[in-house]
Amino acid sequence: MANRKIVIGKKVNGFDQLINEGENGFVVEVDDAPELLDKINYVLQLDSETKNKIEQKAFERSQKLLPDIVLNQVIQLYKKTINEFKTS
């Protein structure tokens, strides 16, 4: 995703939480080779404009997962939780 490529992931290990089907990638069931083949063929048939849109959305999603961004979100959550605990 960070390389602006279309990703086809399995519905395990969080891929299904990272990928919005058809928007920034695709997900398939585990051990479903025919579904994977269908999805690969589908992606190969996409027009350039659609491919570019999906690749851009994939890149944008990957940028939200950069360590500095995620760490800052965790720190903000901890601060909020601590402040709420102090006032209760």
Beta strands, then each sheet from edge to edge (+ up, - down):
strand 1: 8-10
strand 2: 26-28
sheet 1: 1+ 2+
end
